Amino acid sequence: MKKKVVLFIVAFFAIIACKAQTEKGKMFIGGLMNASYSTSSYYDTSGLTRSNKDYKFSITSNYGYFIKDNIAIGVNLNFSTATTHIDLIDPPDPSYYNNATDLIYGGGAFIRYYKKIIGNLNLTFTGKLGYNYEDLKNNYVSTTSNTEYKTEIYNAAIIPGLVYFISPKFGIETTFGNLSYTYTNYKDNLSTSGTHSSNGDLQLNFTFSTFQFGLSYYF
């Protein structure tokens, strides 16, 4: 009986302490990341077999301030990189390969709402406005031609997530999916004609690239 009482008291004060971290006047700092590696092979229009290797990495840092209980506003910085390598494997030709590198960095502002589900587990909804700059370079060794795109990306998104408080100071976080509107303005930097275009895109996205995992410190 005494053991049950002690466990109840510990659990009660843990929940109270964690709830205090989302009260007005509190702050948090933290980061989220995503990484992936994939390989595939396919036949092109000429009947040749090519292999494709993709590596992606992204990281986001956040600072938030609670303006009301369970509602925080803040700013973030983000960085991502992606590399694609294509080889000709049937028939094999080591002199044939294409490389593409993509670098994106930027930042923005957000507002986040916390809704307690059970115990120390909270559902979050984050509304975000952001600006990113992208530098995409393609090196086509097979055709001895290159392209380089410089892109400005404006983004508004609603992002669901979860936060589990492992202690009064630390929360494990994850985000998954988003509903977003993205406006891009890009230019072919190496084109003699100065190719330039822009477009807007509304998306509901639940791909693996939207999944991020991280840790935040609340104080």
N, C-alpha and C positions, 0 to 999 in steps of 0.2 A: 504494500500500500504506500509506504514511504517513498519507494522508488518511483511509482506512478506520479505522486505529488510533485516530486523533484523534477521529473521530466516535463510535467505540465507547466511548472513555473518557468523552467528554462525556455521552453517553446514559446510561452506567452511573452516573456521579455524580449526574446529574439525577434518575434513578429513586431512588437511595439518599436524596438530599436530600428528595424529595417524600414518600418513605415515612416519613421522620423526623417529618413533620408530623402523623402519626396515632399517634405513640407516646405512652405514658403520660406525663402531666404537661404536654403541649402544650395550647394553647387556640386557639379561632378565634372571629371575629366576622364577620357578614355579613348579606346581605339577599337576598330573593327577591321578584319582582314578576310581576304578570299584568295585561294590559290588553286590552280588546276593544271593538269598536264594530260594531253590526249594524243593518240596516234590513229591514223586511218589510212586506207589505200582505196584507190578508185581508178576507173577507166576514163580517160579523156575522150574527146570527140575523134581523135586519131586512132583510137584503139590501144593506146599505150597505157601501161600501169604506172601510176604515180603514188608515192607515199607522202603523207601530210602529218607533220608534227607541230602541235600547238602548246605553248606555255603561257599562262596568264597569272598575274599577281596584282592585287589591289589592296590598298590600306587607307583607312579614313580615321582622322583624329577629331574628337569632339570636345567642346567645352559648353556646359549648360548651367543655367541659373533658374531656380524655381521662383517664378513670379507669383504663383498661387500653389496651394497644396495640389500635388500631382500634375502640375503644368509647368514645363520648363521651356525657356527660349535659349538659343545658343548659336554658336558658329562652328564651322568645321572646315578642315583642309583635307584634300584627298589626292592620291597619286595612284596611277595604275600603269602597267606595262604589259605588252603582249608580243610574242614572237612566233612567227610561222615559218617553217622550213619545208620546202617541197623538193623531193628527189624523183628522178626517173629510175624505176626499179625493174621494169620489164619492157624492152631490153635494158639491162643495166648500163648507165652512162654516168660515171663520176664527175664528168665535166658539166653535167646539166644540173642546175638547182636554182630555185627561186627563194629569196628571203624577204620577209616583211617584218618590220618592227613598228610598233605603235606605242606612243608615249602620251599619256593624258595626265594633266594636273590642274588643280583649281580649288575652289572653295565655295562657301555659301552660308546661309543662315537657316535656322530651323525652329520649329515649335513642336514639342512632344507632350503627349498625354499618357499618363500611367493609370492603368485600371487593374486593381488587385484581382487575381483569379482565385488563388487559394494559398494560404501560408505565405511564403516569401516569393511566390511567383506572380509576376505582373505582365499583363499584356500592354504593349505600347503602340501608339500610332504617331508617326512623325510626318509633319508637313515640311517640305524642304524646297528652298529656292537656291539654285546654284549656277555657277559659271565655270566652264572648263575650257582649256586650250589643248588641242590635239595635234600631234606631229606624226603623220603616218608616212613611212618610207617603204617603197617596194623596189627591190633589186632583182630585175629579171635577167639573170645570167644567160638563159637560153636564147633570149632575143637581143641581148646587149642593150637593153633599154631600162630606164628607171622612171619612177614617178614619186612625187612627194606632195602630200596634201597637208595644208595648214588649215585647221578647222576651229572655229569658235562655237562652243556648245552652250546654249541656255536651257535650263531644265527646271521644271516644277514637278514635284512628286509627292505622293502619299505612300508611306512605307510602314507596313506592320512589323512587329517584332515582339520579342520576349526578353524579360530581365528576371533573373533569379538571384536574390541576395544571399550569398554564401556567408556573409557576415554583415554587421551594421555599416561597414565601410566599403565593401566590395560587391559588385554585381556582375555576374556572367551574362552577356548579352548576345542576342542573335537577331538578325533581320532576314526576312524572306519575302521576295516578290515586291512589286510596286505597281501603282497606277501612275503613269507619268506622261507629261507632254514635253517634247524636246524640239527645240529649234536649232538647226545647224546652218552655219554659213562657212563654206569652204572654198579653197582655191588650189588649183594644181600649180605648185610652186615652180616646177620645172618646164611647164608647158610654154611654148613660145607665143601661143595665142592667149595666154593668161586666163585659162578656163576657170570660171567662177560660177557657183550656184548656191542655192539655199533651199531648205525645205523644213516643214514642220511635221511632227509625228506624234500621235496619241497612242499609247500602248498600255496593255495590261500584261505584265510580265512575271512569270514564275519560273524562269530558267535558273540553272545552277549558278550562273554568274551574278544573280541578285542575292544569293545567300552569303551572309557575312557573319563572322563569329568573333567575339572579343571580350574585353574586360573593362569595367569602369570603376573609378574611385569616387565615392560620395563623401562630402565633408560640409 
